[in-house]
Amino acid sequence: MDKLRAITVFRRVIELGSFKAAAEDMGLSKAAISKNINELEDYLKSPLINRTTRKMHITENGQLYYNHVCSILDELTNADLSIMESSHQLRGLIKVSVPMSMGLLQVNPAVCKFMHLHPEISIEIIMSDQRIDLVEQGLDVAIRGGDELKSSSLKSRKILELKRVLCASPVYVESAGILQTPDDLVSHNCLVYSLSSSPRHWVFRNFDKTKAIDLAPGSYVVNNGLALKQAALAGLGIMLTPEIFVEEEIQAGKLITLLPEWNVERQALYAIYPYHKEQSIKVRAFIDFLIAYFSK
């Protein structure tokens, strides 16, 4: 038994959740994956994974062994990186998932600059507002807006604080009337971003006052931020969006900020990545670059 190969296979099976996914990720046959796991279990004289024809579950001993294995493999990776980093040359492929609107408007220009700085790096970007499974899709990092990460299987770093604003076009405000308080939203047509963590539940704060508004179904619901902005510009209603999306339109008078004295719950833009990617030089450098780029 090649023990290093076996424990590496074991780790990938646990992280990816199936023998098939691990086989595809490592370029091995499913039989080879099974052989490595069986040999490891025989060597340890303990089952690590309970599997049926449809599911697999890690055993208690398997979880304990997995925790130790990850530490060992990460230390080996660190040893490699200590030598590799001395060359200061980044190379290879980075696979990134970004939301469509944020990707087009903000992240893609940053990616292009990063590639100019590191010509031996290749970037594959998947632009989608859907939350893609990083491990299953073989992604190195995902850029996502929202609340702080709660998943224990991933790590995150904050890239940018996202102030959100309530706004509408002058045409809409003229026809529907100005808002006096957040309570007035229930009588207005609110445009909804369907992939928000709380699409119809908006919370506002003004010093010690808090207003939580549950919106009635509006006439326009969409899963893309740029489409939401286009609907607001067309005078269809009021939208809640990151200020970074609408700064130019507000300055040009094409959109009007509403209830400026009320603060909307802030969100942030995060770089999210699987635990094992934390040891990657190129992934760390990419995230460090994004944080520096957006802090200017």
Secondary structure, DSSP 8 states (H G I E B T S, - for coil): --HHHHHHHHHHHHHHSSHHHHHHHHT--HHHHHHHHHHHHHHHTS--EEE-SS-EEE-HHHHHHHHHHHHHHHHHHHHHHHHHGGG----EEEEEEE-HHHIIIIIHHHHHHHHHH-TTEEEEEEE-SS---HHHHT-SEEEEEES----TTEEEEEEEEE-EEEEE-HHHHHHH---SSGGGGGGS-B-EETTSSSTTEEEEEETTEEEEEE----S-EES-HHHHHHHHHTTS-BEEEEHHHHHHHHHTTSSEEE-TTSEE--EEEEEEEEGGGGG-HHHHHHHHHHHHHHT-
